[in-house]
Amino acid sequence: MKTVPVPVETVGTDDRFGQVGTEDFLRREYALTAERIAEAAKKAIERK
């Protein structure tokens, strides 16, 4: 198996208790929006 190093940006929640709410609220609260994911992807691509 060949390994190829690639830049990786993690996207996820901070270490905190979960909440209850609408999907839209929770995505914003935990920074899991499309915009945040796109930012992480751009950062990884810039380091390539």
Gaussian input, Z-matrix of N, CA and C with variables (Angstrom, degrees):
# hf/3-21g

backbone

0 1
 N
 C     1     B1
 C     2     B2     1     A1
 N     3     B3     2     A2     1     D1
 C     4     B4     3     A3     2     D2
 C     5     B5     4     A4     3     D3
 N     6     B6     5     A5     4     D4
 C     7     B7     6     A6     5     D5
 C     8     B8     7     A7     6     D6
 N     9     B9     8     A8     7     D7
 C    10    B10     9     A9     8     D8
 C    11    B11    10    A10     9     D9
 N    12    B12    11    A11    10    D10
 C    13    B13    12    A12    11    D11
 C    14    B14    13    A13    12    D12
 N    15    B15    14    A14    13    D13
 C    16    B16    15    A15    14    D14
 C    17    B17    16    A16    15    D15
 N    18    B18    17    A17    16    D16
 C    19    B19    18    A18    17    D17
 C    20    B20    19    A19    18    D18
 N    21    B21    20    A20    19    D19
 C    22    B22    21    A21    20    D20
 C    23    B23    22    A22    21    D21
 N    24    B24    23    A23    22    D22
 C    25    B25    24    A24    23    D23
 C    26    B26    25    A25    24    D24
 N    27    B27    26    A26    25    D25
 C    28    B28    27    A27    26    D26
 C    29    B29    28    A28    27    D27
 N    30    B30    29    A29    28    D28
 C    31    B31    30    A30    29    D29
 C    32    B32    31    A31    30    D30
 N    33    B33    32    A32    31    D31
 C    34    B34    33    A33    32    D32
 C    35    B35    34    A34    33    D33
 N    36    B36    35    A35    34    D34
 C    37    B37    36    A36    35    D35
 C    38    B38    37    A37    36    D36
 N    39    B39    38    A38    37    D37
 C    40    B40    39    A39    38    D38
 C    41    B41    40    A40    39    D39
 N    42    B42    41    A41    40    D40
 C    43    B43    42    A42    41    D41
 C    44    B44    43    A43    42    D42
 N    45    B45    44    A44    43    D43
 C    46    B46    45    A45    44    D44
 C    47    B47    46    A46    45    D45
 N    48    B48    47    A47    46    D46
 C    49    B49    48    A48    47    D47
 C    50    B50    49    A49    48    D48
 N    51    B51    50    A50    49    D49
 C    52    B52    51    A51    50    D50
 C    53    B53    52    A52    51    D51
 N    54    B54    53    A53    52    D52
 C    55    B55    54    A54    53    D53
 C    56    B56    55    A55    54    D54
 N    57    B57    56    A56    55    D55
 C    58    B58    57    A57    56    D56
 C    59    B59    58    A58    57    D57
 N    60    B60    59    A59    58    D58
 C    61    B61    60    A60    59    D59
 C    62    B62    61    A61    60    D60
 N    63    B63    62    A62    61    D61
 C    64    B64    63    A63    62    D62
 C    65    B65    64    A64    63    D63
 N    66    B66    65    A65    64    D64
 C    67    B67    66    A66    65    D65
 C    68    B68    67    A67    66    D66
 N    69    B69    68    A68    67    D67
 C    70    B70    69    A69    68    D68
 C    71    B71    70    A70    69    D69
 N    72    B72    71    A71    70    D70
 C    73    B73    72    A72    71    D71
 C    74    B74    73    A73    72    D72
 N    75    B75    74    A74    73    D73
 C    76    B76    75    A75    74    D74
 C    77    B77    76    A76    75    D75
 N    78    B78    77    A77    76    D76
 C    79    B79    78    A78    77    D77
 C    80    B80    79    A79    78    D78
 N    81    B81    80    A80    79    D79
 C    82    B82    81    A81    80    D80
 C    83    B83    82    A82    81    D81
 N    84    B84    83    A83    82    D82
 C    85    B85    84    A84    83    D83
 C    86    B86    85    A85    84    D84
 N    87    B87    86    A86    85    D85
 C    88    B88    87    A87    86    D86
 C    89    B89    88    A88    87    D87
 N    90    B90    89    A89    88    D88
 C    91    B91    90    A90    89    D89
 C    92    B92    91    A91    90    D90
 N    93    B93    92    A92    91    D91
 C    94    B94    93    A93    92    D92
 C    95    B95    94    A94    93    D93
 N    96    B96    95    A95    94    D94
 C    97    B97    96    A96    95    D95
 C    98    B98    97    A97    96    D96
 N    99    B99    98    A98    97    D97
 C   100   B100    99    A99    98    D98
 C   101   B101   100   A100    99    D99
 N   102   B102   101   A101   100   D100
 C   103   B103   102   A102   101   D101
 C   104   B104   103   A103   102   D102
 N   105   B105   104   A104   103   D103
 C   106   B106   105   A105   104   D104
 C   107   B107   106   A106   105   D105
 N   108   B108   107   A107   106   D106
 C   109   B109   108   A108   107   D107
 C   110   B110   109   A109   108   D108
 N   111   B111   110   A110   109   D109
 C   112   B112   111   A111   110   D110
 C   113   B113   112   A112   111   D111
 N   114   B114   113   A113   112   D112
 C   115   B115   114   A114   113   D113
 C   116   B116   115   A115   114   D114
 N   117   B117   116   A116   115   D115
 C   118   B118   117   A117   116   D116
 C   119   B119   118   A118   117   D117
 N   120   B120   119   A119   118   D118
 C   121   B121   120   A120   119   D119
 C   122   B122   121   A121   120   D120
 N   123   B123   122   A122   121   D121
 C   124   B124   123   A123   122   D122
 C   125   B125   124   A124   123   D123
 N   126   B126   125   A125   124   D124
 C   127   B127   126   A126   125   D125
 C   128   B128   127   A127   126   D126
 N   129   B129   128   A128   127   D127
 C   130   B130   129   A129   128   D128
 C   131   B131   130   A130   129   D129
 N   132   B132   131   A131   130   D130
 C   133   B133   132   A132   131   D131
 C   134   B134   133   A133   132   D132
 N   135   B135   134   A134   133   D133
 C   136   B136   135   A135   134   D134
 C   137   B137   136   A136   135   D135
 N   138   B138   137   A137   136   D136
 C   139   B139   138   A138   137   D137
 C   140   B140   139   A139   138   D138
 N   141   B141   140   A140   139   D139
 C   142   B142   141   A141   140   D140
 C   143   B143   142   A142   141   D141

   B1=1.4497
   B2=1.5328
   B3=1.2925
   B4=1.4503
   B5=1.5296
   B6=1.3160
   B7=1.4612
   B8=1.5190
   B9=1.2993
   B10=1.4533
   B11=1.5287
   B12=1.3213
   B13=1.4643
   B14=1.5329
   B15=1.2758
   B16=1.4688
   B17=1.5269
   B18=1.3263
   B19=1.4576
   B20=1.5227
   B21=1.3228
   B22=1.4637
   B23=1.5185
   B24=1.2945
   B25=1.4623
   B26=1.5187
   B27=1.3017
   B28=1.4563
   B29=1.5173
   B30=1.3036
   B31=1.4566
   B32=1.5199
   B33=1.2981
   B34=1.4519
   B35=1.5011
   B36=1.2965
   B37=1.4543
   B38=1.5186
   B39=1.3092
   B40=1.4579
   B41=1.5281
   B42=1.3007
   B43=1.4556
   B44=1.5265
   B45=1.3145
   B46=1.4669
   B47=1.5134
   B48=1.3005
   B49=1.4573
   B50=1.5204
   B51=1.3166
   B52=1.4543
   B53=1.5178
   B54=1.2940
   B55=1.4573
   B56=1.5128
   B57=1.2946
   B58=1.4541
   B59=1.5187
   B60=1.3126
   B61=1.4523
   B62=1.5142
   B63=1.3153
   B64=1.4572
   B65=1.5274
   B66=1.3105
   B67=1.4675
   B68=1.5237
   B69=1.3208
   B70=1.4665
   B71=1.5297
   B72=1.3185
   B73=1.4655
   B74=1.5194
   B75=1.3223
   B76=1.4614
   B77=1.5243
   B78=1.3191
   B79=1.4714
   B80=1.5266
   B81=1.3227
   B82=1.4794
   B83=1.5185
   B84=1.3178
   B85=1.4613
   B86=1.5231
   B87=1.3393
   B88=1.4592
   B89=1.5311
   B90=1.3275
   B91=1.4696
   B92=1.5210
   B93=1.3244
   B94=1.4632
   B95=1.5219
   B96=1.3128
   B97=1.4576
   B98=1.5287
   B99=1.3054
   B100=1.4647
   B101=1.5271
   B102=1.3278
   B103=1.4664
   B104=1.5273
   B105=1.3261
   B106=1.4721
   B107=1.5222
   B108=1.3260
   B109=1.4631
   B110=1.5230
   B111=1.3372
   B112=1.4636
   B113=1.5281
   B114=1.3437
   B115=1.4676
   B116=1.5283
   B117=1.3229
   B118=1.4648
   B119=1.5277
   B120=1.3201
   B121=1.4635
   B122=1.5331
   B123=1.3293
   B124=1.4683
   B125=1.5178
   B126=1.3400
   B127=1.4750
   B128=1.5287
   B129=1.3206
   B130=1.4683
   B131=1.5191
   B132=1.3177
   B133=1.4658
   B134=1.5215
   B135=1.3379
   B136=1.4694
   B137=1.5318
   B138=1.3163
   B139=1.4675
   B140=1.5099
   B141=1.2847
   B142=1.4683
   B143=1.5113
   A1=109.10
   A2=115.89
   A3=122.00
   A4=109.31
   A5=117.04
   A6=119.88
   A7=109.28
   A8=115.06
   A9=121.19
   A10=107.26
   A11=118.55
   A12=119.61
   A13=110.88
   A14=115.44
   A15=120.46
   A16=108.70
   A17=117.43
   A18=119.74
   A19=110.31
   A20=115.64
   A21=120.86
   A22=108.83
   A23=116.94
   A24=123.46
   A25=106.84
   A26=116.47
   A27=118.89
   A28=110.05
   A29=115.18
   A30=122.40
   A31=105.64
   A32=116.19
   A33=119.29
   A34=111.33
   A35=114.90
   A36=119.96
   A37=110.66
   A38=115.24
   A39=120.72
   A40=108.15
   A41=115.93
   A42=121.35
   A43=108.63
   A44=115.73
   A45=120.34
   A46=110.15
   A47=115.58
   A48=120.44
   A49=110.12
   A50=115.66
   A51=121.07
   A52=111.66
   A53=115.08
   A54=121.99
   A55=108.99
   A56=114.41
   A57=121.23
   A58=107.06
   A59=116.52
   A60=119.69
   A61=110.21
   A62=114.93
   A63=119.86
   A64=108.93
   A65=115.14
   A66=119.16
   A67=110.82
   A68=117.32
   A69=121.20
   A70=110.54
   A71=117.15
   A72=121.26
   A73=111.02
   A74=116.73
   A75=120.44
   A76=111.97
   A77=117.73
   A78=120.12
   A79=111.15
   A80=116.47
   A81=119.86
   A82=110.89
   A83=117.67
   A84=122.34
   A85=111.86
   A86=116.91
   A87=121.09
   A88=113.47
   A89=116.61
   A90=122.77
   A91=112.06
   A92=116.15
   A93=121.31
   A94=110.69
   A95=116.27
   A96=121.30
   A97=110.46
   A98=115.43
   A99=120.25
   A100=110.51
   A101=116.15
   A102=120.07
   A103=111.05
   A104=117.27
   A105=121.38
   A106=110.91
   A107=116.27
   A108=120.24
   A109=109.99
   A110=117.22
   A111=121.07
   A112=110.92
   A113=117.39
   A114=120.83
   A115=110.89
   A116=116.43
   A117=120.41
   A118=110.40
   A119=116.81
   A120=120.47
   A121=110.54
   A122=116.48
   A123=120.24
   A124=111.20
   A125=117.42
   A126=120.80
   A127=110.51
   A128=116.33
   A129=120.16
   A130=110.50
   A131=117.41
   A132=121.37
   A133=110.59
   A134=116.88
   A135=120.73
   A136=111.71
   A137=117.32
   A138=121.19
   A139=112.77
   A140=117.69
   A141=121.35
   A142=110.60
   D1=131.96
   D2=-179.46
   D3=-97.58
   D4=132.76
   D5=176.49
   D6=-107.13
   D7=139.70
   D8=179.98
   D9=-126.49
   D10=115.92
   D11=179.39
   D12=-64.64
   D13=132.31
   D14=177.76
   D15=-133.93
   D16=148.70
   D17=177.18
   D18=-69.43
   D19=140.18
   D20=-179.04
   D21=-132.88
   D22=135.26
   D23=172.60
   D24=-117.33
   D25=128.44
   D26=178.47
   D27=-85.60
   D28=142.25
   D29=176.16
   D30=-129.08
   D31=121.40
   D32=-179.18
   D33=-175.94
   D34=-171.58
   D35=-177.34
   D36=-91.99
   D37=153.68
   D38=173.51
   D39=-72.17
   D40=168.28
   D41=179.12
   D42=-75.87
   D43=93.21
   D44=-178.36
   D45=-154.21
   D46=166.20
   D47=179.80
   D48=-70.68
   D49=148.39
   D50=178.43
   D51=-74.24
   D52=164.87
   D53=179.62
   D54=-130.63
   D55=171.26
   D56=176.43
   D57=-115.26
   D58=138.50
   D59=178.05
   D60=174.40
   D61=-175.35
   D62=178.77
   D63=-70.27
   D64=160.29
   D65=179.22
   D66=-59.13
   D67=-42.19
   D68=-179.27
   D69=-62.14
   D70=-46.06
   D71=178.41
   D72=-59.73
   D73=-47.25
   D74=-176.72
   D75=-66.13
   D76=-38.37
   D77=176.92
   D78=-61.24
   D79=-43.54
   D80=177.79
   D81=-68.13
   D82=-43.84
   D83=-177.44
   D84=-59.88
   D85=-38.31
   D86=-176.85
   D87=-103.64
   D88=14.69
   D89=176.87
   D90=55.34
   D91=43.97
   D92=177.90
   D93=-112.75
   D94=35.50
   D95=178.99
   D96=-83.08
   D97=163.74
   D98=178.01
   D99=-58.89
   D100=-38.28
   D101=-179.76
   D102=-62.66
   D103=-44.34
   D104=-179.22
   D105=-65.62
   D106=-40.58
   D107=178.79
   D108=-65.57
   D109=-40.53
   D110=178.13
   D111=-64.13
   D112=-40.00
   D113=177.05
   D114=-59.48
   D115=-44.56
   D116=-179.43
   D117=-64.14
   D118=-39.98
   D119=179.03
   D120=-64.08
   D121=-42.17
   D122=179.08
   D123=-63.43
   D124=-40.64
   D125=177.66
   D126=-60.45
   D127=-43.85
   D128=-179.54
   D129=-64.72
   D130=-41.28
   D131=-179.38
   D132=-65.73
   D133=-38.23
   D134=179.54
   D135=-61.73
   D136=-30.65
   D137=-178.48
   D138=-85.97
   D139=-5.10
   D140=-177.13
   D141=-71.57

